[in-house]
Amino acid sequence: MENNKLALFVSLFVLVGFPVLFLILSLITGDWSYLMWSIPPSILAGLTGLLFTLREMKKDM
């Protein structure tokens, strides 16, 4: 159960946190390619992790 909460946090951080970090980096450097290249992998990894985590959380209920 505790591992599911950690997995949920990590999935949400990858989904939201990484693009925010790269947005800040892009604002500082002025190079927007950092943000554009970070969005597809973040969405792919974050949604995959989120789907597996939610499926495991449903099994535990």
N, C-alpha and C positions, 0 to 999 in steps of 0.2 A: 504494500500500500504506500509506504513512504517512497519507494523507488518510482512509483507512478507519479507522485507529486513532483519529484525532482525531474523526471522526464518531461512532464508537462511544462515546468518552468523553463527548462532548456529549449524545448521546442518553440515556446513563445518568444524566448530571448533571441533565438536564431531568426525567427520570422519577423520580429519587430526591431530588436536591438541592433542587429548587424546593419540593416539599412540606415538606421539613425546614426550609428557610428560612422558609416561611410558618407552620410550626408554632411556630418560635421567636418570630416576630412576634406570633402569636396568644397565646402564653403571656405575652409582655411586655404586650400591650395588653388582654388579656382579651376581645377581640372574635374569636370563632371563625369569623366569616364569611370572614375572610381565608383560613383553611385550607380551608374548604368550597368556596370559589370557585376555589381554585388547583388542586385535585385533578383535576377533569375535563380542563382544558386540558393539564395536565402529562402525564396518562396518554395523551391523544390525540396530543400532539406527540412524547412520548418513545417510545411504541410505534411510531408511524409512522416516525420516524427510525431506530429500532432494526431494524425489519423491512427497510427499504431498505438499511441498512448491512450487515446480515447477508447479504442477497441479493447485494450487490456483493462481499462478502468470499468468498462461495462461488464466484462467477464467476472471481475471481482465482486460486483454487486449481487 
